[in-house]
Amino acid sequence: TPLGGEPVFIGENYWDKLTLEYGSEATGTYLRAAELKHGRSAMLAVTGFAFHKLGLTLNNISPHEYLSIRDNIKFADLAAMSPIEAVKHIPAEGMAQIFAAIAAVEIYELTHRNGKLAYDESVAPGLQPGGLTGDLGWNPLNIKVTDRRRLSELQNGRAAMFAISAWVAAEAIPGSVPI
């Protein structure tokens, strides 16, 4: 907090309106899970975009020269492109792998409760009210998850969503972002 007061969520008033006036606590849990997922995706996108712009690309660390021999796509060719152009040149099979990884995480969250498959329920846990929380139960370092850490992750995710939007706009339309 810049002036030492209480922590403030950006958009706190809208959040209260969505959860108290239009929805329920379960609606709030679902929206928070969606925001958490989008924030995590944006943080990964920011990292990938920054690595590409800094020249830390797979042609420097991969033992393989080609991303796709069949399509004649080399890692060095992608490194010479802008991040947006590089993504456009990923083969369809690569995009399918990305989609499959995302789908596996989503299916896991829909079908598991407390880290266990909920096979005895008629409705998937993720489809029940308050079922999607964004907590996948994956904490290999056993870090204690506190409210402060949750708040930090949400705020970093929000910042990353703005950052990747601005970077993509600046890359796609030169001069669109003033800085």
C-alpha positions, 0 to 999 in steps of 0.5 A: 500500500503506497500510503501505509493504509489498508490493502486495496484491491483494484476494482474492489467495488465491482467485485462486491457488486458482482458477488453481493448484488448479482451473485452469491459467495459461490459466484465470488469463488468462481470469479476469483478462480477465473481471475487467478487462472488468467493472472497465472497465464499472464505471468507466464506470458510476460515471462516468455515475452520478456525472455524472447525480447532479451534473446533468451530463446530455445536456440541458445539452450536446446540441443536440437536445431529444429522446432519442426524438421517436417515444417523446416522451422528452426529455433534460430528462425523463431528467435530472429522474429518478434514474439508475435510472429514467432507464435504465428509460426508454431506448427499446429501440432505444437499448438495442440500440445499447448491446448492439451496441457491446458485442457489436462489442468482444467479437467483435473480441477473440474474432476478433483476435490482435495487432490482426489478424484471425486468419482462418487459424485453425480456432478463434477466438483468443479461444476458445483457452486464454489467448486472452482477455486484455482487451488490445484493442491500443487505445492512441491516446496510446501510453502505456507499459503497465507492471505498475504501470499494470495493477495500478492499473487492476485495483484501480480497477476493483475499487473501481468495482465496489463503488462502483456496487453501493453507489450502485445499492443506495442509489438503489433501496432508500433507507436500505440503505447507511448512508453 
